[in-house]
Amino acid sequence: MGKLVRKFKLWFVWQDEEHQQWLQQMAAQGLHLRSTNTFCVHTFERGAPADMAYRWDVRYFGPNTEYKQLFRDAGWELVTSTVGWHCWRKPRVAGASTEIFTQRADNAAKYLRVIRLLALVVSAEALAYWVIPAKHEYAEGLAWGMFTGTAMVGLYALARLSQRMKDVQGA
């Protein structure tokens, strides 16, 4: 086993192509993704440089056996999973596709799954803010600040994801 190297790389779902390219560059330098976590810390194993394609997909309830087999049959290896995101890789071969989705609608559906979850989280937070009574003025102000901040970030993320979904559909 090669030496492990950890790198921090913050990325957002609408930046998946840039993140995948970064992972490909790491593999070309001999750093092969082994795991990642929710704090965007990537663990790489040092090895021989390779031309690898990396792709992310989201399945919140875990990839089932059929899903995994579909990817394996297409030559993909499951590298790591974190909070519903699953990273796949395979060697890049001239003339062979390096996309996990061959249909635009399937690729766009990945972003739609994230949009639905994000909308659910923002809605649940809004409901909690209006339903749970604040017993102290300080708590009410804190709750309002948290709700407002999360809602703004959530709306920004929804806008970026919607644009990314449109870009993929029209590609």
C-alpha atoms as one frame of an Amber mdcrd trajectory, in Angstrom:
protein
   0.000   0.000   0.000   1.281   3.465  -0.922   1.614   6.453   1.341  -1.647
   8.218   2.225  -1.982  11.906   1.440  -4.825  14.121   2.652  -5.971  17.236
   0.836  -8.772  19.678   1.565 -10.848  20.676  -1.473 -14.102  22.549  -0.948
 -16.610  21.978  -3.729 -20.318  22.324  -4.292 -22.596  20.024  -6.250 -22.899
  22.445  -9.165 -19.080  22.319  -9.437 -18.986  18.565 -10.026 -17.207  18.818
 -13.380 -14.396  20.940 -11.927 -14.086  18.582  -8.964 -13.967  15.529 -11.225
 -11.224  17.190 -13.301  -9.258  17.925 -10.123  -9.477  14.253  -9.108  -8.327
  13.283 -12.604  -5.330  15.641 -12.245  -4.503  14.109  -8.861  -4.524  10.611
 -10.435  -2.216  11.861 -13.213   0.183  12.893 -10.419  -0.068   9.459  -8.831
  -2.586  10.400  -6.125  -5.578   8.062  -6.293  -8.704   8.888  -4.313  -9.338
   6.439  -1.513 -11.973   8.276   0.544 -13.546  11.627   1.258 -15.678  12.970
   4.069 -18.372  15.568   4.679 -15.696  18.155   5.507 -14.200  17.890   1.998
 -11.028  16.181   3.193  -9.896  13.782   0.494  -7.575  10.894   1.279  -5.392
   9.747  -1.598  -3.101   6.781  -1.921   0.186   7.471  -3.652   0.845   5.172
  -6.604   1.788   5.177 -10.262   0.354   8.054 -12.317  -2.737   6.996 -14.252
  -5.290   8.514 -16.585  -8.500   7.967 -14.601 -12.010   9.352 -14.994 -13.912
  10.202 -11.808 -17.665  10.755 -11.657 -20.023  11.575  -8.785 -23.627  10.468
  -8.444 -26.121  11.024  -5.654 -28.403   8.364  -4.180 -29.515   9.315  -0.682
 -30.701   5.889   0.335 -27.517   4.175  -0.727 -26.665   2.446  -3.926 -28.535
  -0.845  -4.176 -27.046  -4.007  -5.648 -28.596  -3.449  -9.088 -27.288   0.126
  -9.233 -23.772  -0.969  -8.280 -23.814  -3.838 -10.773 -24.900  -1.512 -13.575
 -21.844   0.650 -12.938 -19.506  -2.330 -12.543 -20.733  -3.774 -15.834 -19.783
  -0.481 -17.488 -16.272  -0.698 -16.001 -16.694   1.667 -13.048 -15.278   1.068
  -9.568 -16.992   2.537  -6.489 -14.258   4.497  -4.716 -16.022   6.188  -1.822
 -19.387   7.358  -0.541 -20.286  10.220   1.760 -23.685  11.695   2.723 -25.473
  10.181  -0.250 -22.762  10.988  -2.780 -20.927   8.139  -4.494 -17.665   8.517
  -6.382 -16.917   6.170  -9.259 -13.744   5.822 -11.310 -12.396   3.933 -14.280
  -9.356   4.156 -16.527  -9.740   6.540 -19.452  -9.416   4.773 -22.789  -9.293
   6.544 -26.144 -12.675   6.334 -27.849 -14.497   5.005 -24.778 -17.118   7.050
 -22.932 -16.195   8.408 -19.526 -19.727   9.435 -18.622 -21.834   7.478 -16.167
 -25.021   8.773 -17.749 -25.530   8.507 -21.482 -28.913  10.252 -21.455 -29.226
  13.978 -20.693 -32.337  13.329 -18.617 -30.470  10.868 -16.369 -27.684  13.375
 -15.811 -30.182  16.145 -15.028 -32.029  13.822 -12.618 -28.930  13.815 -10.391
 -29.337  17.564  -9.823 -33.095  17.232  -9.417 -32.543  14.770  -6.530 -30.343
  17.347  -4.794 -32.833  20.172  -5.466 -35.652  18.152  -3.915 -33.637  17.383
  -0.790 -32.516  20.985  -0.423 -36.088  22.261  -0.844 -37.233  19.786   1.806
 -34.551  20.928   4.269 -35.292  24.639   3.760 -39.055  23.993   4.071 -38.591
  21.954   7.248 -36.479  24.704   8.765 -39.083  27.339   7.871 -41.817  25.224
   9.401 -39.770  24.681  12.559 -39.126  28.420  12.865 -42.817  29.277  12.735
 -44.087  26.311  14.751 -41.603  26.127  17.637 -42.162  29.081  19.955 -39.118
  31.005  21.154 -39.268  31.506  24.922 -36.643  34.230  25.049 -36.032  37.278
  22.912 -32.428  36.150  22.374 -33.556  32.715  21.161 -36.041  34.282  18.759
 -33.366  36.526  17.253 -30.947  33.616  16.970 -33.583  31.421  15.332 -34.498
  34.190  12.890 -30.836  34.736  11.993 -30.246  31.032  11.448 -33.387  30.694
   9.353 -32.583  33.748   7.239 -28.980  32.669   6.658 -29.900  29.121   5.769
 -32.741  30.254   3.524 -30.442  32.626   1.618 -27.785  29.960   1.136 -30.482
  27.448   0.215 -32.034  29.756  -2.371 -28.626  30.498  -3.880 -27.879  26.766
  -4.061 -31.285  26.097  -5.640 -30.598  28.727  -8.299 -27.146  27.306  -9.084
 -28.457  23.741  -9.194 -31.364  24.737 -11.430 -28.942  26.424 -13.826 -26.635
  23.396 -13.780 -29.604  21.132 -14.516 -30.612  23.333 -17.488 -27.019  23.335
 -18.761 -26.883  19.546 -18.655 -30.248  19.152 -20.373 -29.275  21.523 -23.153
 -25.750  20.156 -23.602
